C-alpha cells in the first residue's frame, strides 16, 4: 500500500497503525462502528474463568482482536499472557477450523464464523461489543491517491454508501446473497446479517472518541511519545461530499 502497488485496502486496522507511525495512509470510510467479534469456546467451557491455562486464538499481536480479547478477559480478572495460552491464527476462517479441529479451546471470531461454531455446540462466552469500542472495517488508501484521484475516490465512496444503504433496506436479498456467496446455511446468513446491521455505521463515520482510543493503542505499540491527531489518520472530507450528493446524513 505504501508503494502504491494497491489502490485501496479494507485492512483499516493495519492502515491506521501505519498512519500513526507516520506512513502516508488515510482511512476514508468505516463500515462498522462497533466490533462484531464474539469469543466462542468448547462446549464444556461455560464461563470466562474456565479458560485459565486453555489455548485461545486471536489474529495476532497489534490486531484489533488482541485488544478485544484482552478487554473480555479483564471482565474475569484475567490477562492474556498470564492466564491463558495465547495462540495467533491470522484468518477468521482458519481460527474457526482450528477451533473445530481441537487445536484451540476458544477463539475470537466475527460473523458468520461464530454462528457456525455455535451451530456445532460451541459456547458463546461474550461479545466484544459489550466491553470494547473500536472501529472495525472500512477503506484506507495512500494519501497521494486522495490528492491525485479525488474523483475516483469519491466514486468508490458513493458506491460503498449505496451498497450499505441497499443492505439496510433489503434484508431478504442481502441474506440470499450472503448465503450464496459465503456458502452459508440461510439461518446462519440471517443471524450474521442481523448482527452486522446492529454494528453498521449509518454514515461511514465513527465517533471521534473511538478513533482517539484506536490511535492511542496504536501509539503505544512503538512507544511513541508525541500525540497523534485524528487528522493524520482519517480524512472524511470526500465522504461528507458523497453523503451530501446522495442525500444521506
C-alpha positions as YAML, in Angstrom:
chain: A
units: angstrom
residues:
- id: 1
  name: UNK
  ca: [0.00, 0.00, 0.00]
- id: 2
  name: UNK
  ca: [2.78, 2.46, 0.85]
- id: 3
  name: UNK
  ca: [4.38, 1.79, -2.56]
- id: 4
  name: UNK
  ca: [1.04, 2.42, -4.33]
- id: 5
  name: UNK
  ca: [1.00, -1.09, -5.80]
- id: 6
  name: UNK
  ca: [-2.50, -1.49, -4.38]
- id: 7
  name: UNK
  ca: [-5.09, 1.27, -4.67]
- id: 8
  name: UNK
  ca: [-7.30, 0.51, -1.69]
- id: 9
  name: UNK
  ca: [-7.38, -1.79, 1.31]
- id: 10
  name: UNK
  ca: [-10.12, -2.85, 3.72]
- id: 11
  name: UNK
  ca: [-7.47, -3.66, 6.36]
- id: 12
  name: UNK
  ca: [-8.14, -0.37, 8.11]
- id: 13
  name: UNK
  ca: [-6.68, -1.53, 11.42]
- id: 14
  name: UNK
  ca: [-3.29, -2.06, 9.82]
- id: 15
  name: UNK
  ca: [-3.77, 1.15, 7.83]
- id: 16
  name: UNK
  ca: [-4.49, 3.15, 10.97]
- id: 17
  name: UNK
  ca: [-1.46, 1.75, 12.78]
- id: 18
  name: UNK
  ca: [0.76, 2.52, 9.79]
- id: 19
  name: UNK
  ca: [-0.58, 6.08, 9.60]
- id: 20
  name: UNK
  ca: [0.06, 6.57, 13.31]
- id: 21
  name: UNK
  ca: [3.69, 5.60, 12.69]
- id: 22
  name: UNK
  ca: [3.92, 8.27, 10.01]
- id: 23
  name: UNK
  ca: [3.30, 6.34, 6.80]
- id: 24
  name: UNK
  ca: [1.21, 8.23, 4.19]
- id: 25
  name: UNK
  ca: [-2.07, 6.32, 4.59]
- id: 26
  name: UNK
  ca: [-5.59, 7.59, 5.26]
- id: 27
  name: UNK
  ca: [-8.82, 5.92, 6.31]
- id: 28
  name: UNK
  ca: [-11.68, 7.44, 4.29]
- id: 29
  name: UNK
  ca: [-14.73, 5.43, 5.41]
- id: 30
  name: UNK
  ca: [-15.75, 2.94, 8.09]
- id: 31
  name: UNK
  ca: [-18.31, 0.18, 7.55]
- id: 32
  name: UNK
  ca: [-18.79, -0.73, 11.20]
- id: 33
  name: UNK
  ca: [-18.84, 1.45, 14.28]
- id: 34
  name: UNK
  ca: [-18.60, -1.38, 16.80]
- id: 35
  name: UNK
  ca: [-16.83, -4.74, 16.92]
- id: 36
  name: UNK
  ca: [-18.79, -7.74, 15.67]
- id: 37
  name: UNK
  ca: [-16.47, -10.37, 17.13]
- id: 38
  name: UNK
  ca: [-17.51, -12.99, 19.66]
- id: 39
  name: UNK
  ca: [-15.44, -15.21, 21.94]
- id: 40
  name: UNK
  ca: [-16.58, -18.81, 21.48]
- id: 41
  name: UNK
  ca: [-15.30, -21.87, 23.32]
- id: 42
  name: UNK
  ca: [-15.58, -25.64, 23.51]
- id: 43
  name: UNK
  ca: [-18.95, -26.84, 24.89]
- id: 44
  name: UNK
  ca: [-17.56, -27.75, 28.32]
- id: 45
  name: UNK
  ca: [-16.11, -24.26, 28.86]
- id: 46
  name: UNK
  ca: [-19.12, -22.34, 30.15]
- id: 47
  name: UNK
  ca: [-17.55, -19.23, 31.71]
- id: 48
  name: UNK
  ca: [-14.54, -16.97, 31.22]
- id: 49
  name: UNK
  ca: [-12.68, -18.40, 34.26]
- id: 50
  name: UNK
  ca: [-12.90, -21.83, 32.59]
- id: 51
  name: UNK
  ca: [-10.38, -20.52, 30.05]
- id: 52
  name: UNK
  ca: [-7.49, -20.48, 32.53]
- id: 53
  name: UNK
  ca: [-4.49, -22.30, 31.03]
- id: 54
  name: UNK
  ca: [-6.51, -23.04, 27.88]
- id: 55
  name: UNK
  ca: [-5.38, -22.26, 24.30]
- id: 56
  name: UNK
  ca: [-7.19, -19.17, 23.00]
- id: 57
  name: UNK
  ca: [-6.88, -17.99, 19.40]
- id: 58
  name: UNK
  ca: [-6.81, -14.44, 18.03]
- id: 59
  name: UNK
  ca: [-5.49, -12.85, 14.83]
- id: 60
  name: UNK
  ca: [-2.20, -11.57, 16.22]
- id: 61
  name: UNK
  ca: [-0.49, -9.02, 18.41]
- id: 62
  name: UNK
  ca: [-1.31, -5.49, 17.34]
- id: 63
  name: UNK
  ca: [-4.53, -6.64, 15.65]
- id: 64
  name: UNK
  ca: [-7.86, -5.39, 16.99]
- id: 65
  name: UNK
  ca: [-8.71, -8.95, 18.07]
- id: 66
  name: UNK
  ca: [-5.86, -8.77, 20.60]
- id: 67
  name: UNK
  ca: [-7.40, -5.74, 22.27]
- id: 68
  name: UNK
  ca: [-10.90, -7.22, 22.14]
- id: 69
  name: UNK
  ca: [-9.66, -10.42, 23.76]
- id: 70
  name: UNK
  ca: [-7.79, -8.52, 26.47]
- id: 71
  name: UNK
  ca: [-10.92, -6.49, 27.28]
- id: 72
  name: UNK
  ca: [-13.03, -9.65, 27.51]
- id: 73
  name: UNK
  ca: [-10.55, -11.49, 29.74]
- id: 74
  name: UNK
  ca: [-10.32, -8.49, 32.07]
- id: 75
  name: UNK
  ca: [-14.00, -9.00, 32.89]
- id: 76
  name: UNK
  ca: [-12.88, -12.11, 34.80]
- id: 77
  name: UNK
  ca: [-9.72, -10.51, 36.19]
- id: 78
  name: UNK
  ca: [-7.56, -12.38, 33.69]
- id: 79
  name: UNK
  ca: [-4.64, -11.35, 31.49]
- id: 80
  name: UNK
  ca: [-3.81, -12.67, 28.04]
- id: 81
  name: UNK
  ca: [-0.23, -13.85, 28.60]
- id: 82
  name: UNK
  ca: [-0.59, -14.75, 32.28]
- id: 83
  name: UNK
  ca: [-3.82, -16.73, 32.48]
- id: 84
  name: UNK
  ca: [-4.36, -18.31, 29.04]
- id: 85
  name: UNK
  ca: [-2.17, -19.73, 26.29]
- id: 86
  name: UNK
  ca: [-2.36, -17.09, 23.57]
- id: 87
  name: UNK
  ca: [-2.24, -18.56, 20.06]
- id: 88
  name: UNK
  ca: [-2.05, -16.44, 16.90]
- id: 89
  name: UNK
  ca: [-4.08, -17.55, 13.85]
- id: 90
  name: UNK
  ca: [-4.44, -14.73, 11.34]
- id: 91
  name: UNK
  ca: [-7.58, -15.59, 9.36]
- id: 92
  name: UNK
  ca: [-11.05, -15.82, 10.88]
- id: 93
  name: UNK
  ca: [-11.83, -18.94, 8.85]
- id: 94
  name: UNK
  ca: [-8.57, -20.52, 9.95]
- id: 95
  name: UNK
  ca: [-9.35, -19.76, 13.59]
- id: 96
  name: UNK
  ca: [-12.73, -21.45, 13.20]
- id: 97
  name: UNK
  ca: [-11.12, -24.55, 11.67]
- id: 98
  name: UNK
  ca: [-8.50, -24.64, 14.43]
- id: 99
  name: UNK
  ca: [-11.32, -24.46, 16.98]
- id: 100
  name: UNK
  ca: [-13.35, -27.19, 15.31]
- id: 101
  name: UNK
  ca: [-10.30, -29.45, 14.98]
- id: 102
  name: UNK
  ca: [-9.43, -29.13, 18.66]
- id: 103
  name: UNK
  ca: [-6.22, -27.14, 18.22]
- id: 104
  name: UNK
  ca: [-7.86, -24.23, 20.04]
- id: 105
  name: UNK
  ca: [-10.02, -24.32, 23.14]
- id: 106
  name: UNK
  ca: [-11.54, -20.93, 22.35]
- id: 107
  name: UNK
  ca: [-11.25, -18.24, 19.70]
- id: 108
  name: UNK
  ca: [-12.45, -14.74, 18.98]
- id: 109
  name: UNK
  ca: [-14.17, -14.65, 15.59]
- id: 110
  name: UNK
  ca: [-16.65, -12.44, 13.70]
- id: 111
  name: UNK
  ca: [-19.88, -13.50, 11.97]
- id: 112
  name: UNK
  ca: [-20.59, -15.83, 10.31]
- id: 113
  name: UNK
  ca: [-17.84, -17.92, 11.90]
- id: 114
  name: UNK
  ca: [-19.18, -17.62, 15.45]
- id: 115
  name: UNK
  ca: [-22.61, -18.81, 14.32]
- id: 116
  name: UNK
  ca: [-21.04, -21.76, 12.52]
- id: 117
  name: UNK
  ca: [-19.26, -22.71, 15.75]
- id: 118
  name: UNK
  ca: [-22.38, -22.21, 17.87]
- id: 119
  name: UNK
  ca: [-24.43, -24.37, 15.50]
- id: 120
  name: UNK
  ca: [-21.99, -27.18, 16.30]
- id: 121
  name: UNK
  ca: [-22.39, -26.83, 20.05]
- id: 122
  name: UNK
  ca: [-19.65, -24.35, 20.89]
- id: 123
  name: UNK
  ca: [-20.46, -21.78, 23.57]
- id: 124
  name: UNK
  ca: [-20.63, -18.00, 23.18]
- id: 125
  name: UNK
  ca: [-18.80, -16.58, 26.20]
- id: 126
  name: UNK
  ca: [-19.00, -12.86, 25.41]
- id: 127
  name: UNK
  ca: [-19.47, -10.37, 22.59]
- id: 128
  name: UNK
  ca: [-16.63, -7.89, 22.18]
- id: 129
  name: UNK
  ca: [-19.12, -5.06, 21.65]
- id: 130
  name: UNK
  ca: [-20.27, -5.45, 25.27]
- id: 131
  name: UNK
  ca: [-16.88, -4.41, 26.67]
- id: 132
  name: UNK
  ca: [-14.87, -2.76, 23.90]
- id: 133
  name: UNK
  ca: [-15.19, 0.13, 21.44]
- id: 134
  name: UNK
  ca: [-13.21, 0.14, 18.21]
- id: 135
  name: UNK
  ca: [-13.54, 0.91, 14.52]
- id: 136
  name: UNK
  ca: [-13.55, -2.42, 12.73]
- id: 137
  name: UNK
  ca: [-13.71, -2.39, 8.94]
- id: 138
  name: UNK
  ca: [-13.60, 0.23, 6.24]
- id: 139
  name: UNK
  ca: [-11.42, 1.56, 3.45]
- id: 140
  name: UNK
  ca: [-7.92, 3.03, 3.55]
- id: 141
  name: UNK
  ca: [-5.67, 4.33, 0.79]
- id: 142
  name: UNK
  ca: [-2.41, 6.11, 0.07]
- id: 143
  name: UNK
  ca: [-2.59, 9.83, 0.88]
- id: 144
  name: UNK
  ca: [-1.38, 10.65, -2.65]
- id: 145
  name: UNK
  ca: [-4.38, 8.82, -4.13]
- id: 146
  name: UNK
  ca: [-6.63, 11.12, -2.14]
- id: 147
  name: UNK
  ca: [-4.87, 14.16, -3.60]
- id: 148
  name: UNK
  ca: [-4.30, 12.94, -7.15]
- id: 149
  name: UNK
  ca: [-7.52, 10.99, -7.82]
- id: 150
  name: UNK
  ca: [-10.28, 12.59, -5.73]
- id: 151
  name: UNK
  ca: [-12.96, 11.90, -8.35]
- id: 152
  name: UNK
  ca: [-12.11, 8.19, -8.36]
- id: 153
  name: UNK
  ca: [-12.10, 8.05, -4.56]
- id: 154
  name: UNK
  ca: [-15.48, 9.77, -4.38]
- id: 155
  name: UNK
  ca: [-16.95, 7.29, -6.87]
- id: 156
  name: UNK
  ca: [-15.70, 4.47, -4.68]
- id: 157
  name: UNK
  ca: [-17.23, 6.08, -1.59]
- id: 158
  name: UNK
  ca: [-20.56, 6.69, -3.35]
- id: 159
  name: UNK
  ca: [-20.68, 3.04, -4.42]
- id: 160
  name: UNK
  ca: [-19.94, 1.85, -0.89]
- id: 161
  name: UNK
  ca: [-22.57, 4.13, 0.63]
- id: 162
  name: UNK
  ca: [-25.15, 2.91, -1.88]
- id: 163
  name: UNK
  ca: [-24.24, -0.69, -1.08]
- id: 164
  name: UNK
  ca: [-24.60, -0.06, 2.65]
- id: 165
  name: UNK
  ca: [-27.97, 1.61, 2.06]
- id: 166
  name: UNK
  ca: [-29.14, -1.34, -0.06]
- id: 167
  name: UNK
  ca: [-28.07, -3.82, 2.62]
- id: 168
  name: UNK
  ca: [-30.00, -1.94, 5.31]
- id: 169
  name: UNK
  ca: [-33.14, -1.68, 3.17]
- id: 170
  name: UNK
  ca: [-33.19, -5.14, 1.58]
- id: 171
  name: UNK
  ca: [-32.73, -7.81, 4.21]
- id: 172
  name: UNK
  ca: [-34.08, -10.78, 2.25]
- id: 173
  name: UNK
  ca: [-31.96, -10.14, -0.84]
- id: 174
  name: UNK
  ca: [-28.88, -9.37, 1.26]
- id: 175
  name: UNK
  ca: [-29.29, -12.60, 3.23]
- id: 176
  name: UNK
  ca: [-29.75, -14.55, -0.02]
- id: 177
  name: UNK
  ca: [-26.53, -13.12, -1.47]
- id: 178
  name: UNK
  ca: [-24.63, -13.77, 1.76]
- id: 179
  name: UNK
  ca: [-25.80, -17.37, 1.89]
- id: 180
  name: UNK
  ca: [-24.90, -17.96, -1.76]
- id: 181
  name: UNK
  ca: [-21.58, -16.12, -1.82]
- id: 182
  name: UNK
  ca: [-20.29, -17.34, 1.55]
- id: 183
  name: UNK
  ca: [-21.88, -20.79, 1.22]
- id: 184
  name: UNK
  ca: [-23.83, -20.42, 4.46]
- id: 185
  name: UNK
  ca: [-26.98, -22.02, 5.75]
- id: 186
  name: UNK
  ca: [-29.84, -19.49, 5.41]
- id: 187
  name: UNK
  ca: [-30.32, -19.31, 9.20]
- id: 188
  name: UNK
  ca: [-26.64, -18.52, 9.77]
- id: 189
  name: UNK
  ca: [-26.67, -15.93, 6.98]
- id: 190
  name: UNK
  ca: [-29.70, -14.23, 8.56]
- id: 191
  name: UNK
  ca: [-28.15, -14.21, 12.04]
- id: 192
  name: UNK
  ca: [-24.94, -12.75, 10.57]
- id: 193
  name: UNK
  ca: [-26.94, -10.07, 8.79]
- id: 194
  name: UNK
  ca: [-28.75, -9.09, 12.00]
- id: 195
  name: UNK
  ca: [-25.54, -8.63, 13.98]
- id: 196
  name: UNK
  ca: [-23.86, -6.78, 11.09]
- id: 197
  name: UNK
  ca: [-26.75, -4.33, 10.81]
- id: 198
  name: UNK
  ca: [-26.54, -3.51, 14.52]
- id: 199
  name: UNK
  ca: [-22.91, -2.50, 14.15]
- id: 200
  name: UNK
  ca: [-23.16, -0.79, 10.76]
- id: 201
  name: UNK
  ca: [-22.10, 2.84, 10.57]
- id: 202
  name: UNK
  ca: [-25.01, 4.76, 9.07]
- id: 203
  name: UNK
  ca: [-22.83, 7.47, 7.52]
- id: 204
  name: UNK
  ca: [-19.42, 5.83, 7.16]
- id: 205
  name: UNK
  ca: [-18.01, 7.58, 10.21]
- id: 206
  name: UNK
  ca: [-17.36, 6.58, 13.81]
- id: 207
  name: UNK
  ca: [-17.28, 8.76, 16.95]
- id: 208
  name: UNK
  ca: [-14.08, 10.70, 17.47]
- id: 209
  name: UNK
  ca: [-13.60, 9.15, 20.92]
- id: 210
  name: UNK
  ca: [-13.39, 5.72, 19.25]
- id: 211
  name: UNK
  ca: [-10.78, 6.97, 16.78]
- id: 212
  name: UNK
  ca: [-8.80, 8.58, 19.59]
- id: 213
  name: UNK
  ca: [-8.81, 5.29, 21.52]
- id: 214
  name: UNK
  ca: [-7.67, 3.35, 18.45]
- id: 215
  name: UNK
  ca: [-4.90, 5.87, 17.83]
- id: 216
  name: UNK
  ca: [-3.78, 5.76, 21.45]
- id: 217
  name: UNK
  ca: [-3.49, 1.97, 21.37]
- id: 218
  name: UNK
  ca: [-1.52, 2.13, 18.12]
- id: 219
  name: UNK
  ca: [0.70, 4.89, 19.51]
- id: 220
  name: UNK
  ca: [1.69, 2.75, 22.49]
- id: 221
  name: UNK
  ca: [2.91, -0.16, 20.36]
- id: 222
  name: UNK
  ca: [6.13, 1.59, 19.24]
- id: 223
  name: UNK
  ca: [6.04, 3.66, 22.47]
- id: 224
  name: UNK
  ca: [5.61, 6.96, 20.67]
- id: 225
  name: UNK
  ca: [5.75, 9.99, 22.93]
- id: 226
  name: UNK
  ca: [4.26, 12.68, 20.72]
- id: 227
  name: UNK
  ca: [0.46, 12.84, 20.35]
- id: 228
  name: UNK
  ca: [-1.10, 11.85, 17.03]
- id: 229
  name: UNK
  ca: [-4.02, 13.97, 15.79]
- id: 230
  name: UNK
  ca: [-7.03, 12.24, 14.26]
- id: 231
  name: UNK
  ca: [-6.43, 14.19, 11.04]
- id: 232
  name: UNK
  ca: [-3.17, 12.35, 10.43]
- id: 233
  name: UNK
  ca: [-5.03, 9.07, 10.24]
- id: 234
  name: UNK
  ca: [-8.54, 9.83, 8.93]
- id: 235
  name: UNK
  ca: [-9.92, 12.07, 6.18]
- id: 236
  name: UNK
  ca: [-13.71, 12.18, 5.87]
- id: 237
  name: UNK
  ca: [-13.75, 15.18, 3.50]
- id: 238
  name: UNK
  ca: [-14.75, 13.32, 0.33]
- id: 239
  name: UNK
  ca: [-17.06, 11.06, 2.34]
- id: 240
  name: UNK
  ca: [-19.02, 14.09, 3.54]
- id: 241
  name: UNK
  ca: [-19.28, 15.33, -0.05]
- id: 242
  name: UNK
  ca: [-20.55, 11.94, -1.20]
- id: 243
  name: UNK
  ca: [-23.10, 11.84, 1.63]
- id: 244
  name: UNK
  ca: [-24.39, 15.27, 0.63]
- id: 245
  name: UNK
  ca: [-24.65, 14.30, -3.05]
- id: 246
  name: UNK
  ca: [-26.61, 11.16, -2.17]
- id: 247
  name: UNK
  ca: [-28.91, 12.99, 0.22]
- id: 248
  name: UNK
  ca: [-27.63, 10.99, 3.18]
- id: 249
  name: UNK
  ca: [-26.76, 12.39, 6.59]
...
